[in-house]
Every structure is written in structure tokens, then in C-alpha cells.
Amino acid sequence: MQCRAGCGACCVAPSIVTPFWGMPRGKPAGVACVHLTPERLCALFGDPRRPDVCSAFQADIAVCGDSRAAALANLEQLEILSRPD
């Protein structure tokens, strides 16, 4: 599956615990990355400063669903389920 243009759910829902360019404290879950453009695209796509976790993410129907709302809900649920006890 190709990323849904204008979605950006993966740039909002998950947390990123490691520091990266532009976000030296990482990114909390539910907060848009500072590199998410108004068109909901990644301004660091293809840039070596892009976090490894973002570069490794592959859009998949099981995660992204059939809409941005579904992707946000699925990613939020995965974030909750992956929290340490």
C-alpha cells in the first residue's frame, strides 16, 4: 500500500522517544511532528535527519485502514498497547 496523500496520521499519533532534528525531546503521542507540512506531508522525507522509526514505517491497510480517521484510531490504539507496564 502507498501512503495516503494528505493523511499524516503516522506523524501525529505515535510517540517518538528519541531526540531528532527539530524535536530535541522527541515527540509525544498525539502531537504533530514539527516537520508535518500543512498538506500533511513529511518535510523530512528522504532527508537523513528523518528519524529512523519514520523511515522504517511502511503503510499497511491493517494499520492505516481506509481513511485518515481510521489510521489515527489504529495508531493511537497501537501506541496505548505498546506502552511499558
HELIX and SHEET records of a PDB file:
HELIX    1   1 ALA A    9  CYS A   11  5                                   3    
HELIX    2   2 ASP A   52  ALA A   56  1                                   5    
HELIX    3   3 ILE A   61  CYS A   64  1                                   4    
HELIX    4   4 ARG A   68  LEU A   81  1                                  14    
END                                                                             
